[in-house]
Amino acid sequence: MRTPTDVLSRCYEINQFPDSLVVVAAGDGTFNAVVNGLRPGTATLAVLPFGTSNVLAAELGIRSIEDGLERIAVGATRSLSVGVIELTDAIHRFVLMAGIGLDGAVVRDVRPTLKRLLRQGAYGISALGRAVAWDSSTFRIVTADTAIICHTAIICNASRYGGNFVLAPECSPFSNGLTVICIRGNQRRSYLRSAYDLFTGNAQASKELFSLSAAELTIDGSKPIQIDGDFIGYGPARIFEINDFARMIV
């Protein structure tokens, strides 16, 4: 089995990557932090799945650390697009998705100690807490073509959400455009039906989930927002995409 040192030494020995090669041996949150620290067009990125959920690795089909190292050694890349979210006082990039409303509140309320102990189970506990302290208020999403009222929205730059659940199969971090998945119902039963559709692989046929494509959109209201599994603040916000942000090992 190749070790990380063997792989990286070989890559530089043959000058495989003309720009900086950045290998992120961590989860989605750390990969997001790296993306937010880079200038566009300056790096080739690779991921090794050491995190809690490793949604990006699942999106790329990386099955293990060894598989990730083999892909680095081969060196095949694609052009990575990332989403950008502008808040009132900050700008953030995201690779996988942004969640607004209940989704943002669940991530905001996850306790770091529980996340370390229970991993994805910590999000379930937070979701139960939000179900008890239910907030039925809504917000508005505005695109160039339409305006819709949502209780929760997931802005997808990738097909998967929360692991191996395929929420937007037409979406990819290697293609242009974002997919907006909106839950319009503001009652608890709406989420029970949505969760059932998601877990049974019927998200596309769900009557509770409304989907649309957009190159740019705005979020009205002051709902909590998370990106790639980390809470970042509250709306309002403007969301768009940067194409050809970096090269990505696939």
C-alpha positions as CSV (number, residue, x, y, z in Angstrom):
1,M,0.0,0.0,0.0
2,R,1.2,3.5,-0.9
3,T,1.8,5.8,2.1
4,P,0.9,9.5,1.9
5,T,4.6,10.4,1.8
6,D,5.3,8.0,-1.1
7,V,2.4,9.4,-3.1
8,L,3.2,13.0,-2.6
9,S,7.0,12.5,-3.2
10,R,6.2,10.7,-6.5
11,C,3.8,13.5,-7.7
12,Y,6.4,16.2,-7.2
13,E,9.2,14.0,-8.6
14,I,7.4,13.8,-11.9
15,N,6.0,17.4,-11.7
16,Q,2.5,16.0,-12.0
17,F,0.8,19.2,-10.7
18,P,2.0,22.5,-12.0
19,D,0.3,24.5,-9.3
20,S,0.1,23.9,-5.5
21,L,-1.2,20.5,-4.5
22,V,-3.3,20.7,-1.3
23,V,-4.3,17.4,0.3
24,V,-7.0,17.7,2.9
25,A,-6.9,14.7,5.2
26,A,-10.1,15.6,7.2
27,G,-13.8,16.1,6.8
28,D,-16.1,18.5,5.0
29,G,-15.7,21.3,7.4
30,T,-11.9,21.4,7.2
31,F,-12.1,21.1,3.4
32,N,-14.4,24.1,3.4
33,A,-11.9,26.1,5.5
34,V,-9.2,25.3,3.0
35,V,-11.4,26.5,0.1
36,N,-12.1,29.7,2.0
37,G,-8.4,30.3,2.4
38,L,-7.4,29.9,-1.2
39,R,-7.3,32.3,-4.1
40,P,-9.2,31.1,-7.2
41,G,-7.1,29.2,-9.8
42,T,-4.1,28.7,-7.6
43,A,-4.3,25.0,-6.4
44,T,-5.1,21.4,-7.1
45,L,-7.1,19.9,-4.3
46,A,-7.5,16.4,-3.0
47,V,-9.4,14.9,-0.1
48,L,-8.8,11.9,2.2
49,P,-11.9,11.0,4.2
50,F,-11.0,11.4,7.9
51,G,-14.0,13.4,8.9
52,T,-17.4,12.8,10.6
53,S,-19.6,12.6,7.5
54,N,-17.2,12.8,4.5
55,V,-19.9,13.8,2.1
56,L,-17.4,15.2,-0.4
57,A,-15.5,11.9,-0.5
58,A,-18.8,10.1,-1.1
59,E,-19.6,12.6,-3.9
60,L,-16.3,11.7,-5.5
61,G,-16.8,8.0,-4.9
62,I,-13.7,7.8,-2.7
63,R,-14.2,4.6,-0.6
64,S,-11.2,4.7,1.7
65,I,-8.0,6.4,2.6
66,E,-6.1,4.0,0.3
67,D,-8.5,4.8,-2.6
68,G,-7.9,8.5,-2.1
69,L,-4.1,8.0,-2.2
70,E,-4.4,5.9,-5.4
71,R,-6.3,8.7,-7.0
72,I,-3.7,11.3,-6.0
73,A,-1.0,9.0,-7.6
74,V,-3.0,8.7,-10.8
75,G,-3.5,12.5,-10.9
76,A,-6.8,12.8,-12.9
77,T,-8.5,16.2,-12.2
78,R,-11.6,18.1,-13.0
79,S,-12.5,21.8,-12.7
80,L,-14.2,22.5,-9.3
81,S,-17.0,25.1,-9.0
82,V,-17.9,26.5,-5.5
83,G,-20.8,28.4,-4.2
84,V,-20.4,31.8,-2.6
85,I,-22.7,33.3,0.1
86,E,-22.6,37.0,1.0
87,L,-23.9,37.9,4.4
88,T,-24.2,41.4,5.7
89,D,-20.8,41.3,7.3
90,A,-19.0,38.3,5.8
91,I,-18.4,36.3,2.6
92,H,-18.1,32.5,2.6
93,R,-17.6,29.8,0.0
94,F,-19.2,26.3,0.1
95,V,-18.4,23.1,-1.8
96,L,-21.4,21.0,-1.1
97,M,-24.4,23.0,0.1
98,A,-25.8,25.8,2.2
99,G,-28.8,25.2,4.5
100,I,-31.2,28.0,5.6
101,G,-33.9,27.8,8.2
102,L,-34.5,24.7,10.2
103,D,-31.4,23.0,8.6
104,G,-29.2,25.9,9.7
105,A,-30.7,25.9,13.2
106,V,-30.0,22.2,13.7
107,V,-26.4,22.6,12.7
108,R,-26.1,25.8,14.9
109,D,-27.4,23.9,18.0
110,V,-25.1,20.8,17.7
111,R,-22.8,20.7,20.7
112,P,-19.1,20.0,19.8
113,T,-18.7,17.5,22.6
114,L,-21.6,15.5,21.4
115,K,-20.4,15.7,17.8
116,R,-17.1,14.2,18.9
117,L,-18.8,11.4,20.8
118,L,-21.8,10.6,18.6
119,R,-20.6,11.9,15.2
120,Q,-23.8,12.1,13.0
121,G,-26.0,11.1,15.9
122,A,-25.4,14.6,17.4
123,Y,-27.3,16.1,14.5
124,G,-30.3,13.9,15.3
125,I,-30.3,15.0,18.9
126,S,-30.2,18.7,17.8
127,A,-33.1,18.0,15.3
128,L,-35.2,16.6,18.2
129,G,-34.5,19.8,20.2
130,R,-35.6,21.9,17.3
131,A,-38.8,19.8,16.9
132,V,-39.7,20.6,20.5
133,A,-38.8,24.4,20.2
134,W,-40.6,24.6,16.9
135,D,-40.3,27.8,14.8
136,S,-43.0,28.0,12.1
137,S,-41.9,31.3,10.6
138,T,-40.8,31.3,6.9
139,F,-38.5,33.3,4.6
140,R,-38.4,34.2,0.9
141,I,-36.0,33.0,-1.8
142,V,-35.8,35.3,-4.9
143,T,-34.2,34.2,-8.2
144,A,-34.1,35.9,-11.6
145,D,-37.3,34.0,-12.6
146,T,-39.3,33.5,-9.4
147,A,-39.9,34.1,-5.7
148,I,-40.9,31.3,-3.3
149,I,-41.7,31.1,0.3
150,C,-39.8,28.4,2.2
151,H,-39.5,27.1,5.8
152,T,-36.2,25.4,5.0
153,A,-34.0,25.5,1.9
154,I,-30.9,23.5,0.8
155,I,-28.8,25.2,-1.8
156,C,-27.0,22.3,-3.5
157,N,-23.7,22.4,-5.3
158,A,-23.5,18.6,-5.1
159,S,-25.9,15.7,-5.3
160,R,-25.6,14.4,-1.8
161,Y,-26.8,15.7,1.6
162,G,-25.8,14.5,5.0
163,G,-23.9,11.4,3.8
164,N,-25.2,9.1,1.1
165,F,-28.6,10.6,0.7
166,V,-29.0,11.9,-2.9
167,L,-31.0,15.1,-2.7
168,A,-30.2,16.7,-6.1
169,P,-29.0,14.0,-8.6
170,E,-28.5,16.5,-11.4
171,C,-26.2,18.6,-9.3
172,S,-22.4,18.3,-9.2
173,P,-19.4,20.5,-8.0
174,F,-18.0,20.0,-11.5
175,S,-20.9,21.5,-13.3
176,N,-22.3,25.0,-13.5
177,G,-25.4,26.1,-11.6
178,L,-27.0,25.6,-8.2
179,T,-30.1,23.5,-7.3
180,V,-32.5,24.9,-4.7
181,I,-34.5,22.4,-2.6
182,C,-37.2,24.1,-0.7
183,I,-39.6,22.7,2.0
184,R,-42.5,25.1,1.9
185,G,-44.7,23.5,4.6
186,N,-44.0,24.9,8.1
187,Q,-45.6,22.2,10.1
188,R,-43.8,19.3,11.8
189,R,-45.7,16.7,9.7
190,S,-44.2,18.3,6.6
191,Y,-40.8,17.3,7.8
192,L,-41.8,13.8,8.7
193,R,-43.0,13.3,5.1
194,S,-39.9,15.0,3.8
195,A,-37.6,12.8,5.9
196,Y,-39.4,9.7,4.8
197,D,-39.0,10.6,1.1
198,L,-35.3,11.4,1.6
199,F,-34.4,8.3,3.5
200,T,-36.4,6.1,1.1
201,G,-34.7,7.6,-2.0
202,N,-37.9,9.3,-3.2
203,A,-36.8,12.9,-2.8
204,Q,-37.4,13.7,-6.5
205,A,-41.1,12.5,-6.4
206,S,-41.8,14.2,-3.0
207,K,-44.7,16.5,-2.7
208,E,-43.0,18.3,0.2
209,L,-39.8,19.1,-1.6
210,F,-39.8,21.8,-4.3
211,S,-36.8,22.1,-6.6
212,L,-35.5,24.7,-9.0
213,S,-32.2,25.7,-10.7
214,A,-30.6,29.1,-10.3
215,A,-27.3,30.8,-11.1
216,E,-27.9,33.4,-8.4
217,L,-30.4,34.0,-5.7
218,T,-31.1,36.1,-2.6
219,I,-32.4,35.0,0.8
220,D,-34.7,37.5,2.6
221,G,-35.1,37.3,6.4
222,S,-32.9,36.5,9.3
223,K,-32.9,32.7,9.4
224,P,-29.8,30.7,10.5
225,I,-27.5,29.5,7.8
226,Q,-25.0,26.6,7.7
227,I,-22.5,25.7,4.9
228,D,-20.9,22.3,4.5
229,G,-22.0,21.3,8.0
230,D,-20.8,24.5,9.9
231,F,-23.0,27.3,11.2
232,I,-21.9,30.7,9.7
233,G,-24.6,33.3,10.7
234,Y,-28.0,34.7,9.7
235,G,-29.6,36.1,6.6
236,P,-30.3,38.1,4.6
237,A,-27.8,36.7,2.0
238,R,-26.9,36.6,-1.6
239,I,-25.7,33.3,-3.1
240,F,-24.0,32.7,-6.4
241,E,-21.3,30.4,-7.9
242,I,-17.6,30.7,-8.9
243,N,-16.8,28.4,-11.8
244,D,-13.2,26.9,-12.3
245,F,-12.3,27.8,-8.8
246,A,-9.6,25.0,-8.6
247,R,-8.6,21.7,-10.0
248,M,-9.9,18.7,-8.0
249,I,-8.4,15.2,-7.8
250,V,-11.1,12.7,-8.9
